[in-house]
């Protein structure tokens, strides 16, 4: 996700100090518009804005608070736009640490696969202090089709992101079960998907993911199953912490855990669910 986001920032005229664990990915960027950095701390030096999109809570924590983390070098009043899908409590912890260091933190997870990021079609959810949001909004508008504000509680946008990803996962399970049932009765699963996604369920999730599930098209990998499992695990944890009974989140959590246990962690989350359902059905 980071690569298309940076490309759009460059197209908008920004010079970007880039850090990635696999820095060779920067080879695809306009070299005149970037500065390659060897640590997060270096990338955060002498800039007004730091954008991060990382895999999980521990990676986020290390990139922020580690010995080479961004808090080592962030300038006073510099803004960290955190786009990672992480626990709301981790965001609150990181926001407090930024405040102690004199810098600022904005929660800003995004919805969309890499192709949506490339097309500037991400949906950007934000929460945090209003003044920070006003300053960050011009940058966020260069990478997405909409910026949606969920208030000043820094945790809120993370909750929205996890509820949204839970709904996507549940929809993948729903479609996988429905189209597999049709296949068991020798009804063309592609025809069923095309009909339902253009009538009763005419929405991007059912159109786009439904096509992948109906065709059992699992490549290229757009979002890894192990990250989907992480999101299911976080949604499950929120349901437990808030005493919110969520039978579906338990099902989805087990489905994704099963996929990771089978060694499918680096496969697409569509395959994790769709293939799990068809395998269970003996197809």
Secondary structure, 3 states (H helix, E strand, C coil): CHHHHHHHHHHCCCCEEECCCCHHHHHHCCHHHEEECCCHHHHCCCCCEEEECCCCHHHHHHHHHCCCCHHHCCCCCCEEEECCCCCHHHHHHHHHHHHHHCCEEEECCEECCHHHHHCCCEEEEEECCHHHHHHHHHHHCCCEEEEEECCCCCCHHHHHHHHHHHHHHHHHHHHHHHHHHHHHCCCCHHHHHHHHHHCCCCCHHHHHHHHHHHHCCCCCCCCEHHHHHHHHHHHHHHHHHCCCCCHHHHHHHHHHHHHHHCCCCCCEHHHHHHHHHHHHCCC
